[in-house]
């Protein structure tokens, strides 16, 4: 499973944007519709898609998409 490709699909679904491409330094400021509500929807969708759970602290520590990918990969290992 390619985490970045799968995560891109989740982002595209949550933000309803088939053109959305992820990059490691991406943050909420890089996505026009990324609000606190879509942030929660994104976390829930990622947990379902990958079959993992995140703690609030883990999510709060994330600085960008690259760190999110790394966290997912650690959970799947």
C-alpha positions as CSV (number, residue, x, y, z in Angstrom):
1,X,0.0,0.0,0.0
2,X,1.4,3.4,-1.0
3,X,0.4,5.6,1.9
4,X,0.8,8.9,0.0
5,X,-1.4,7.7,-2.9
6,X,-4.1,6.4,-0.6
7,X,-3.9,9.5,1.6
8,X,-4.3,11.7,-1.6
9,X,-7.5,9.8,-2.4
10,X,-8.8,10.5,1.1
11,X,-7.9,14.2,0.8
12,X,-9.5,14.5,-2.6
13,X,-12.7,12.9,-1.2
14,X,-12.9,15.0,2.0
15,X,-12.2,18.2,0.1
16,X,-14.2,17.2,-3.0
17,X,-11.3,18.1,-5.2
18,X,-10.0,15.5,-7.7
19,X,-7.1,17.8,-8.6
20,X,-5.7,18.0,-5.1
21,X,-2.1,16.8,-4.9
22,X,-0.3,16.3,-1.6
23,X,3.3,17.4,-0.9
24,X,5.3,16.9,2.3
25,X,5.3,20.5,3.4
26,X,1.5,21.0,2.8
27,X,-0.4,22.5,5.7
28,X,-4.0,23.6,6.2
29,X,-3.1,27.0,4.9
30,X,-2.4,25.4,1.5
31,X,-5.9,24.1,1.0
32,X,-8.6,26.7,0.6
33,X,-11.5,24.7,2.3
34,X,-9.4,23.2,5.2
35,X,-11.4,24.3,8.3
36,X,-11.5,22.9,11.8
37,X,-14.5,20.8,10.7
38,X,-12.9,19.4,7.6
39,X,-9.8,18.7,9.7
40,X,-11.9,16.4,12.0
41,X,-13.6,14.8,8.9
42,X,-10.1,14.2,7.4
43,X,-8.8,12.5,10.6
44,X,-11.8,10.3,10.8
45,X,-11.7,9.4,7.1
46,X,-8.0,8.5,7.4
47,X,-8.6,6.4,10.5
48,X,-11.3,4.4,8.6
49,X,-9.3,4.1,5.4
50,X,-6.1,2.8,7.0
51,X,-7.7,1.0,10.0
52,X,-5.7,3.0,12.6
53,X,-6.5,5.3,15.5
54,X,-4.8,8.6,16.4
55,X,-4.6,10.2,19.8
56,X,-5.4,13.9,20.1
57,X,-1.8,14.6,21.0
58,X,-0.5,12.9,17.9
59,X,-2.8,14.9,15.7
60,X,-1.9,18.2,17.5
61,X,1.9,17.6,17.0
62,X,1.6,17.2,13.2
63,X,3.1,20.2,11.4
64,X,2.4,19.1,7.8
65,X,1.3,16.3,5.5
66,X,4.7,14.7,5.4
67,X,4.6,14.2,9.2
68,X,1.1,12.8,8.8
69,X,2.3,10.2,6.2
70,X,5.2,9.2,8.6
71,X,2.7,8.8,11.5
72,X,0.4,6.6,9.3
73,X,3.4,4.5,8.2
74,X,4.4,4.0,11.9
75,X,0.9,2.9,12.8
76,X,0.8,0.4,9.9
77,X,4.2,-1.1,10.7
